[in-house]
């Protein structure tokens, strides 16, 4: 199944409007028909904000909420308030946030367990890990190498890696585009805004 | 009358060649970003925020205002041509707009959208100019207790009303609040959640959170969806000239849409989506009634590409975009993700929106309002002739597009402080954004939490310190009691709507997830 885009609720809406997209007999225009067919096809994709979770992945968000909640409560209990601090002290807000996060985690678990039968589910089977890991690797490499290689090279590397993850396979052309974008940013920023980006080893060579 | 004089003064300041250039740049950038699906004007403002450090505040805000309005229009272009709204506020436009495009009337749909947006922006801006001072004089009576009530109200409103699921909206809000408490506590000076790192003592910068959640998180989400992500393919259009009949059918919806948008815009949490759907519903009903009265079913074009269904929602989303500036400028209260980032921008310059801003930086405020007017005119000039050109932007190869966004995200965060440690935090926030998007957790409440959380905490503790710990100060005035009553209403409405929807879904055989049906 497909999960629709960030433009939340779009296909769901299109699906809801589908019956109206088929007008009364006789007035059906050529234009309306493909639209209606498309809307019907899209009705299969649920609004990701309301689709329930299924599979082992459904415990991810409750786990995240619990972890952050426990961290907040721990911080609230261990924070060192200066002796002259007014009450409520610095630990009060984190404590409340942590408590509410734990409550919401419990509610999320309950929702998962009750798992209403209607509606499509989001089990994350559409998730493609490989390209995500490539983008992440590109980011890590960029962060690690930025001050050593300088913006020009590190930026170009990042651009190239992300483009590769998105399916660009014209390696040479990609590299040329990456270098020119990176160079344009560096020149534009140093000249136009007076912002200095790290030069890295290129500075030593030149 | 005084308002007009002030606005006139602002207009003179905004019309300098330098400021005009920033407004122009803002409108172009905003439209460009709005055209690209998934990239709203909130993200454009977030990416531009660090870049504008070197500008004076006036120029920066003129740029942001242009981006805000431009983004609204850019979203309409893709809704009409591609059935892909660039942002949530253009969803309502897709129904009739895309059908008009399929019927060969894309140019007219774009035309009515541009002119409607223009009218609505102008009217909306005038409303902001006249009502912000009223809001300010109201806000002068506010103490810390009332401000705290106000922040609670916008938390609940944003988490409950804007999100598809109340529980997920609240979870997102709480995660945002948790991010907001990192760093030195402003009241007592105690370090919190710094994990021994000096970088964390300053707290997590709002720019990092917005860029991470909105821009980089989006890139990761799109790449994770791989082939199931939507593809872009453009439809041919002509020049958007309207016939006399189109004008006649459009002006009513424009006015009604503007009125709806200006009414909903200033209400915290209502966002730009609700008025657009209300407008679509109203126009549909009116068209049906008109057709019945004339006894001619052909008169009601809804479902086949009715121009009214584009004119109304487009006017509504632009005027509500202007409307959100009323609480932002008057109270310092952001009611949308973009407004939250604008508030962060004000804070970067050491300005605190609210009553004080109007007293101390009156010139800046009026120039900003006047530049909104200038922005709407530029929007009309740029987009009426060139709307079809914008659609060509979608032909940019997807790998390069997203690679460019990634590069700019990293740059935007690095530019804050030239610190690599910030990039590491960015990476963590982007991963959080990926998780939230993958599981359908809305990110807007988290952003509001990060921006408003520290304000809420400060006001809360200030109120209690002033009353030496007596909690009754929090509900000590009519204003705060009224606001808490609204909190309860805001929380109940989506829950009741949800129950009713579930019942309706149980009746209908194939359950369809029509989330906002109840609204339209």
Contacts between the chains, C-beta under 8 A, distances in Angstrom:
chain1	res1	chain2	res2	distance
A	2	B	228	4.2
A	3	B	225	6.8
A	3	B	228	6.6
A	4	B	230	7.8
A	5	B	37	6.4
A	5	B	38	6.0
A	5	B	84	7.6
A	5	B	225	7.9
A	5	B	229	6.8
A	5	B	230	5.4
A	6	B	37	7.7
A	6	B	38	4.4
A	6	B	218	6.4
A	6	B	221	6.9
A	6	B	437	6.7
A	7	B	37	6.2
A	7	B	38	6.7
A	7	B	84	6.5
A	7	B	85	4.8
A	7	B	86	7.5
A	7	B	87	7.2
A	7	B	88	6.9
A	7	B	91	6.7
A	8	B	88	6.2
A	8	B	164	6.7
A	8	B	442	7.4
A	9	B	88	7.8
A	9	B	91	6.5
A	9	B	164	6.8
A	9	B	513	8.0
A	9	B	515	4.7
A	9	B	516	6.4
A	10	B	84	7.6
A	10	B	85	6.2
A	10	B	91	5.8
A	10	B	94	6.8
A	12	B	512	7.0
A	12	B	513	4.2
A	12	B	514	6.0
A	12	B	515	5.6
A	13	B	91	6.2
A	13	B	94	7.7
A	13	B	95	7.5
A	13	B	514	6.7
A	13	B	515	7.2
A	13	B	516	6.7
A	14	B	83	7.6
A	14	B	94	7.4
A	14	B	95	7.6
A	15	B	512	5.0
A	15	B	513	7.3
A	15	B	514	6.8
A	16	B	512	5.8
A	16	B	514	3.2
A	16	B	517	5.4
A	17	B	95	5.6
A	17	B	303	7.9
A	20	B	302	7.2
A	20	B	303	4.7
A	21	B	99	7.6
A	21	B	303	5.4
A	22	B	303	7.9
A	23	B	303	5.4
A	23	B	304	6.2
A	24	B	297	6.8
A	27	B	297	6.8
A	27	B	298	7.1
A	27	B	304	7.7
A	29	B	103	6.7
A	29	B	304	5.5
A	31	B	99	6.4
A	31	B	102	4.3
A	31	B	103	3.9
A	31	B	104	7.6
A	31	B	304	6.8
A	31	B	305	6.6
A	32	B	99	6.7
A	32	B	102	7.9
A	32	B	303	6.7
A	32	B	304	5.2
A	34	B	102	6.6
A	35	B	98	6.9
A	35	B	99	5.4
A	35	B	102	5.6
A	38	B	83	7.6
A	43	B	512	5.9
A	46	B	513	4.7
A	47	B	164	5.7
A	47	B	440	7.6
A	47	B	513	4.9
A	47	B	515	5.2
A	48	B	437	7.7
A	48	B	439	7.9
A	48	B	440	3.6
A	49	B	163	6.3
A	49	B	164	3.0
A	49	B	165	6.0
A	49	B	168	6.6
A	49	B	440	4.5
A	49	B	441	7.7
A	49	B	442	6.0
A	49	B	515	7.5
A	50	B	164	4.4
A	50	B	165	5.7
A	50	B	440	7.2
A	50	B	513	5.6
A	50	B	515	6.0
A	51	B	440	6.0
A	51	B	513	7.3
A	53	B	439	6.4
A	57	B	439	7.8
A	60	B	435	6.7
A	60	B	439	6.6
A	61	B	171	7.0
A	61	B	435	7.5
A	61	B	439	5.0
A	61	B	441	6.5
A	64	B	175	7.8
A	64	B	435	6.7
A	65	B	171	5.6
A	65	B	174	7.5
A	65	B	175	7.5
A	68	B	174	7.8
A	68	B	175	6.1
A	68	B	178	5.2
A	69	B	174	8.0
A	71	B	178	7.7
A	71	B	193	7.5
A	72	B	178	5.5
A	72	B	181	7.5
A	75	B	181	7.9
A	75	B	192	6.0
A	75	B	193	5.3
A	79	B	185	8.0
A	79	B	190	5.7
A	79	B	192	5.7
A	80	B	190	5.9
A	80	B	191	7.9
A	81	B	188	5.8
A	81	B	190	5.4
A	82	B	188	5.5
A	82	B	189	6.2
A	82	B	190	6.2
A	85	B	187	7.4
A	85	B	188	3.9
A	85	B	190	7.0
A	86	B	187	7.2
A	86	B	188	7.5
A	86	B	461	7.0
A	86	B	464	7.6
A	86	B	465	4.5
A	87	B	464	7.4
A	87	B	469	5.8
A	88	B	460	7.9
A	88	B	461	6.1
A	88	B	464	6.2
A	89	B	188	6.1
A	89	B	190	7.5
A	90	B	185	3.9
A	90	B	187	6.9
A	90	B	188	4.8
A	90	B	190	4.1
A	90	B	192	6.0
A	92	B	461	7.5
A	93	B	177	7.9
A	93	B	181	5.8
A	93	B	453	7.9
A	93	B	457	4.7
A	93	B	460	7.6
A	94	B	178	7.6
A	94	B	181	5.1
A	94	B	192	6.5
A	94	B	193	7.5
A	97	B	174	5.8
A	97	B	177	4.9
A	97	B	178	5.4
A	97	B	181	6.7
A	98	B	178	7.6
A	100	B	170	7.8
A	100	B	174	5.5
A	101	B	171	7.4
A	101	B	174	4.8
A	101	B	175	7.5
A	101	B	178	6.9
A	104	B	167	6.4
A	104	B	170	5.7
A	104	B	171	4.7
A	104	B	174	6.2
A	105	B	171	8.0
A	107	B	167	5.4
A	108	B	167	6.5
A	108	B	171	6.8
A	111	B	167	6.6
A	116	B	502	8.0
A	118	B	505	6.0
A	118	B	506	7.3
A	118	B	511	4.1
A	119	B	505	7.7
A	119	B	511	5.6
A	119	B	513	5.9
A	120	B	513	7.7
A	122	B	439	7.1
A	122	B	440	6.4
A	124	B	438	6.2
A	124	B	439	7.9
A	126	B	224	7.9
A	126	B	225	5.9
A	126	B	226	7.7
A	126	B	228	5.0
A	127	B	224	5.2
A	127	B	225	7.7
A	127	B	438	6.5
A	128	B	223	7.5
A	128	B	224	5.7
A	128	B	225	7.2
A	128	B	226	4.0
A	129	B	224	7.6
A	131	B	223	4.5
A	131	B	224	7.1
A	131	B	226	6.2
A	132	B	220	5.8
A	132	B	223	5.7
A	132	B	224	4.9
A	132	B	434	7.3
A	134	B	223	8.0
A	135	B	219	6.8
A	135	B	220	6.1
A	135	B	223	5.5
A	135	B	406	7.2
A	136	B	220	7.7
A	136	B	427	7.6
A	136	B	431	7.9
A	138	B	406	7.7
A	139	B	406	7.5
A	139	B	410	7.4
A	139	B	427	5.6
A	139	B	430	7.7
A	140	B	427	7.3
A	142	B	410	6.4
A	142	B	423	7.7
A	143	B	420	6.0
A	143	B	423	4.6
A	143	B	424	6.3
A	143	B	427	6.9
A	146	B	414	7.4
A	146	B	420	6.1
A	146	B	423	7.4
A	147	B	420	6.3
A	155	B	407	5.7
A	155	B	410	7.6
A	155	B	411	7.7
A	158	B	403	7.6
A	158	B	406	6.2
A	158	B	407	6.0
A	158	B	410	6.6
A	159	B	403	4.4
A	159	B	404	7.2
A	159	B	406	7.2
A	159	B	407	5.3
A	160	B	403	7.5
A	162	B	219	7.1
A	162	B	223	7.8
A	162	B	399	7.3
A	162	B	402	6.0
A	162	B	403	4.0
A	162	B	406	4.6
A	162	B	407	7.9
A	163	B	399	3.9
A	163	B	400	6.0
A	163	B	402	7.8
A	163	B	403	4.3
A	164	B	399	7.5
A	165	B	223	5.3
A	165	B	399	7.9
A	166	B	223	6.1
A	166	B	398	5.7
A	166	B	399	3.7
A	166	B	402	5.4
A	166	B	403	7.0
A	167	B	398	7.6
A	167	B	399	6.0
A	168	B	397	7.0
A	168	B	399	3.7
A	168	B	400	7.3
A	168	B	403	7.9
A	174	B	399	7.4
A	177	B	400	6.1
A	178	B	403	7.1
A	181	B	403	7.7
A	181	B	404	6.2
A	181	B	407	6.4
A	182	B	407	7.0
A	185	B	407	6.8
A	185	B	408	7.8
A	185	B	411	6.2
A	189	B	411	7.6
A	189	B	415	7.6
A	193	B	51	6.6
A	193	B	54	5.0
A	194	B	54	5.9
A	195	B	53	8.0
A	195	B	54	7.0
A	195	B	415	5.8
A	196	B	418	7.7
A	197	B	411	7.8
A	197	B	414	7.5
A	198	B	418	7.7
